[in-house]
């Protein structure tokens, strides 16, 4: 299993716009979350062992923080011609099986992944009320085959943003499988 780290883009950048279909075919865009005090964007998929390891905790964390007003969205940017297990039909099954309470979107063109400089699955981005990047990095220090995930790093960042405090400065890159880029669509940072 090859680990890919998140790109750790510059804090303070503005959330890139997106308009992508969810598992029911409805288009979801950044503007749909305009009133939320925080936005969590997760680049994820169905098959990656790192996502599988974190998926149940992510479902719990998302449901908990959505009750506090946080908008949560998952985005799958993988090339489904080479990874059919990440197809929209399988995304719908995975969302139902895991009990995801957030929109799970399909980025077929991979434009959203490029815009966010997403590199791995899972890759986490927390934006404040003004949609400025406050946190990017790991959910916690757990990895497949190790301790159970707690979401500690992500929870600390979300709590800080909700309390209008700066997110913790010790932000560690997320690790996971690389996004499965379509041939010829790989970004410079890949």
ZAKOLMI-43846 format. One record per residue (C-alpha): residue in three letters; y, z negated, x. Coordinates in steps of 0.2 Angstrom, whole numbers, plus 5000, padded with zeros to 4 digits. Example, Ala and Ser with C-alpha at 12.3 -4.5 7.8 and 13.67 -1.06 7.14 Angstrom:
ATOM   residu   north     up   east
ATOM      ALA    4978   4961   5062
ATOM      SER    4995   4964   5068
END
This chain:
ATOM   residu   north     up   east
ATOM      UNK    5000   5000   5000
ATOM      UNK    5016   5006   5008
ATOM      UNK    5031   4995   5005
ATOM      UNK    5048   5003   5002
ATOM      UNK    5064   4992   5002
ATOM      UNK    5079   4994   4990
ATOM      UNK    5094   5002   4998
ATOM      UNK    5105   4987   4996
ATOM      UNK    5120   4997   4991
ATOM      UNK    5138   4990   4992
ATOM      UNK    5142   4976   4981
ATOM      UNK    5156   4979   4969
ATOM      UNK    5152   4997   4965
ATOM      UNK    5154   5002   4947
ATOM      UNK    5138   5005   4936
ATOM      UNK    5134   5023   4936
ATOM      UNK    5133   5031   4919
ATOM      UNK    5117   5036   4911
ATOM      UNK    5111   5043   4895
ATOM      UNK    5092   5043   4894
ATOM      UNK    5078   5043   4881
ATOM      UNK    5069   5027   4877
ATOM      UNK    5050   5027   4873
ATOM      UNK    5054   5032   4855
ATOM      UNK    5065   5047   4860
ATOM      UNK    5082   5038   4856
ATOM      UNK    5096   5041   4869
ATOM      UNK    5102   5025   4877
ATOM      UNK    5118   5025   4887
ATOM      UNK    5128   5013   4898
ATOM      UNK    5141   5013   4884
ATOM      UNK    5128   5005   4872
ATOM      UNK    5130   4989   4882
ATOM      UNK    5149   4988   4883
ATOM      UNK    5150   4971   4875
ATOM      UNK    5137   4962   4886
ATOM      UNK    5143   4949   4898
ATOM      UNK    5131   4956   4911
ATOM      UNK    5119   4971   4913
ATOM      UNK    5102   4971   4922
ATOM      UNK    5096   4988   4927
ATOM      UNK    5078   4989   4933
ATOM      UNK    5070   5004   4941
ATOM      UNK    5052   5002   4937
ATOM      UNK    5036   5011   4931
ATOM      UNK    5019   5008   4925
ATOM      UNK    5007   5011   4939
ATOM      UNK    5015   5002   4954
ATOM      UNK    5006   4986   4960
ATOM      UNK    5023   4978   4963
ATOM      UNK    5029   4981   4945
ATOM      UNK    5012   4976   4938
ATOM      UNK    5013   4960   4948
ATOM      UNK    5031   4956   4941
ATOM      UNK    5029   4964   4924
ATOM      UNK    5025   4948   4913
ATOM      UNK    5038   4938   4922
ATOM      UNK    5051   4952   4920
ATOM      UNK    5046   4952   4901
ATOM      UNK    5049   4933   4900
ATOM      UNK    5065   4934   4910
ATOM      UNK    5072   4948   4900
ATOM      UNK    5069   4940   4883
ATOM      UNK    5076   4924   4889
ATOM      UNK    5092   4932   4896
ATOM      UNK    5094   4944   4882
ATOM      UNK    5096   4928   4871
ATOM      UNK    5111   4923   4882
ATOM      UNK    5119   4940   4879
ATOM      UNK    5113   4949   4895
ATOM      UNK    5109   4968   4892
ATOM      UNK    5093   4973   4900
ATOM      UNK    5087   4991   4903
ATOM      UNK    5072   4998   4912
ATOM      UNK    5072   5015   4920
ATOM      UNK    5057   5025   4925
ATOM      UNK    5061   5039   4937
ATOM      UNK    5044   5044   4944
ATOM      UNK    5038   5062   4944
ATOM      UNK    5025   5062   4930
ATOM      UNK    5017   5078   4936
ATOM      UNK    5010   5069   4951
ATOM      UNK    5009   5052   4942
ATOM      UNK    5004   5055   4924
ATOM      UNK    5001   5037   4921
ATOM      UNK    5020   5035   4921
ATOM      UNK    5022   5048   4907
ATOM      UNK    5034   5043   4892
ATOM      UNK    5018   5041   4881
ATOM      UNK    5011   5029   4893
ATOM      UNK    5028   5020   4895
ATOM      UNK    5027   5017   4876
ATOM      UNK    5010   5009   4878
ATOM      UNK    5015   4999   4893
ATOM      UNK    5031   4992   4884
ATOM      UNK    5021   4987   4869
ATOM      UNK    5007   4979   4879
ATOM      UNK    5019   4969   4890
ATOM      UNK    5031   4965   4875
ATOM      UNK    5046   4972   4883
ATOM      UNK    5061   4968   4872
ATOM      UNK    5073   4980   4882
ATOM      UNK    5074   4999   4881
ATOM      UNK    5062   5007   4893
ATOM      UNK    5070   5024   4898
ATOM      UNK    5063   5040   4906
ATOM      UNK    5074   5048   4919
ATOM      UNK    5065   5065   4920
ATOM      UNK    5078   5073   4931
ATOM      UNK    5079   5058   4943
ATOM      UNK    5098   5059   4941
ATOM      UNK    5100   5040   4937
ATOM      UNK    5089   5035   4952
ATOM      UNK    5100   5046   4963
ATOM      UNK    5116   5038   4955
ATOM      UNK    5110   5020   4958
ATOM      UNK    5103   5024   4975
ATOM      UNK    5086   5017   4968
ATOM      UNK    5072   5018   4981
ATOM      UNK    5058   5007   4975
ATOM      UNK    5049   5000   4960
ATOM      UNK    5054   4987   4955
ATOM      UNK    5073   4989   4960
ATOM      UNK    5085   4977   4952
ATOM      UNK    5104   4979   4949
ATOM      UNK    5115   4966   4941
ATOM      UNK    5132   4971   4935
ATOM      UNK    5145   4959   4929
ATOM      UNK    5156   4960   4913
ATOM      UNK    5167   4974   4921
ATOM      UNK    5151   4983   4926
ATOM      UNK    5154   4979   4945
ATOM      UNK    5138   4977   4955
ATOM      UNK    5136   4958   4958
ATOM      UNK    5118   4958   4964
ATOM      UNK    5105   4970   4971
ATOM      UNK    5088   4965   4978
ATOM      UNK    5072   4956   4974
ATOM      UNK    5067   4947   4958
ATOM      UNK    5059   4933   4969
ATOM      UNK    5049   4932   4985
ATOM      UNK    5032   4934   4977
ATOM      UNK    5022   4949   4981
ATOM      UNK    5005   4956   4974
ATOM      UNK    4991   4945   4980
ATOM      UNK    5002   4930   4983
ATOM      UNK    5011   4917   4973
ATOM      UNK    5015   4920   4955
ATOM      UNK    5032   4927   4951
ATOM      UNK    5046   4916   4945
ATOM      UNK    5061   4927   4945
ATOM      UNK    5071   4914   4955
ATOM      UNK    5083   4926   4964
ATOM      UNK    5086   4936   4949
ATOM      UNK    5089   4921   4938
ATOM      UNK    5101   4914   4950
ATOM      UNK    5111   4930   4951
ATOM      UNK    5111   4931   4932
ATOM      UNK    5116   4913   4929
ATOM      UNK    5131   4915   4941
ATOM      UNK    5137   4931   4933
ATOM      UNK    5136   4923   4916
ATOM      UNK    5146   4908   4922
ATOM      UNK    5159   4920   4930
ATOM      UNK    5154   4914   4948
ATOM      UNK    5150   4925   4962
ATOM      UNK    5131   4929   4964
ATOM      UNK    5122   4921   4978
ATOM      UNK    5127   4930   4995
ATOM      UNK    5109   4929   5002
ATOM      UNK    5102   4944   4994
ATOM      UNK    5086   4950   5000
ATOM      UNK    5080   4968   4997
ATOM      UNK    5067   4971   4983
ATOM      UNK    5051   4978   4990
ATOM      UNK    5039   4990   4980
ATOM      UNK    5032   5007   4980
ATOM      UNK    5044   5021   4983
ATOM      UNK    5051   5031   4968
ATOM      UNK    5039   5046   4966
ATOM      UNK    5052   5060   4969
ATOM      UNK    5049   5078   4963
ATOM      UNK    5047   5089   4978
ATOM      UNK    5064   5095   4985
ATOM      UNK    5073   5081   4975
ATOM      UNK    5071   5067   4988
ATOM      UNK    5088   5058   4991
ATOM      UNK    5095   5057   5009
ATOM      UNK    5090   5039   5010
ATOM      UNK    5071   5042   5006
END
